[in-house]
């Protein structure tokens, strides 16, 4: 799917974040609440009808409070999520390492119905975790 337009804006709900991507057939919306710990939902619309969705919740360990540490973890997470492949389509790859962080993603199911967990560790300490689930809407 080629992306013809994209946007990031504050959502219509107080302290929410909204991402939209559109092409001629599909529309993607991601809305989430929170930063260090967050919850959200992605929805793909096909011909203006909700077709697929994924909900998620997670974040950094509550003992991590320094903004620079949180920014570093989320910068690494964005790098990991860019590694998504056709073989492992939910969130990021099964594993990804860069510098001091390691990303692990385990999932079960397929595009129609799935669930999974991703974590980021440093020296075997879990710094971040997130649970997700979703599938085709009926």
N, C-alpha and C positions, 0 to 999 in steps of 0.2 A: 504494500500500500504506500503510495507516494503521499507525502504530507504537503498540502498546498498552503495551508496556513496553520499557524500555531500561536498560542497565547498563554501567558501566565498572568494571573490577576488575583487580587484578593477576592475570595468567594462571596456569595450573597449572604452567608451566615457569618456571624461575628467570629473573628479570629479563625477563619478558614482560608485555605489556599486552593486555587482552582487552576487546572491545566486543561486546555482544549486543543485538539488536533482535528482537522477536517480534510477530507477529500471528496470527490463527487458522490461516492456511495456510502462511505463510513464517517462516523463522527465519534471521537474518543473524548471522554471526560474523566478526569481524576480530581476528586475533592478530598482533602484531608484536614484534620484538626490537630494542632499541637506541633512541637518541634523536637525537643529532646525525647519525648515519648509521644507518639502520634497514632491516629487511627483514620482509616479512609476507605474509599471505594473507587475502583476504576470501572467504567462502563463503556462498552462499544455498542454503538447504534448502527444498524444496517438499514438504509432507506428510512431513517428517522424512527425506527423501532428498536427498543433495547434488545440486544442479541446475546451479549456475553458480559459477565461481570466478575470482578474479583474484589473481595474485601480483605483488609489487612490491619494489623495493629502490632506495634512494637516500638523499640527505641533503645537508647543507650542505657546502660546500667545506672540506677539512680545514684550511685556513689560518684559518678563522673559528672562534675558540675562546671568545670572550667570551660568557657566558651571555645577557646582554641582547641581543646581536646575533642569537644563535640564536633566542631567544624572539620577537624582532621579525619575523624571516623566517618562522617558523612561524605567527605570528598572521596575517601577510599570506597565507600559504598557506591557512589555514582560511577566510579571506574569499574567496579565489579559488575554493575548492572549493564554497562555497555558491552560486556562480554557474552551476552545472551546468544544462544545458538538455536538452530532448528531442532537439535537433539534434546535440549534442555530449555524449554521456552518460558518457564515460569520464573520470573524475577531474574536472577543471574545464573552463572554456570554452576556446576556441581562444586568446584573449588576454584579459588583464585587467590594468588599471593602477590603482594607488591609491597616492598619495604618491610615494615614492622608488623603489618596486618595480614591476617588470613581470613578469607570469606569461604563459608561452606553453606550449601543449599541442598536440602533433601526434600523431595516431593513425591507424591503418589498420585496416580490417576493420569488423565489425559485432558486435552482441550475441553472436552465436554463436561468433566467433573474432576476436580483435583483439590489437594491441600498440601501444605508444606511449611517448612521452617527454614529461615536463614539466620546465620550467626556470623559475627565478626569477632575474632580472637586476637590476642597479643600474648605471646608466651603462655599459651593454654588458658588464659583468663578470658572469659566471655565479656566483651565490652558492649555488645549490641546483639539483640535478638528480635525477630519478627515472625509472626505466624500469619499465613494467608490461606484463603480458600476461594473457590469459585467454579465457574463453568458456564455452559450455554444456558440461557434463560428459556423457560418454557411457559 
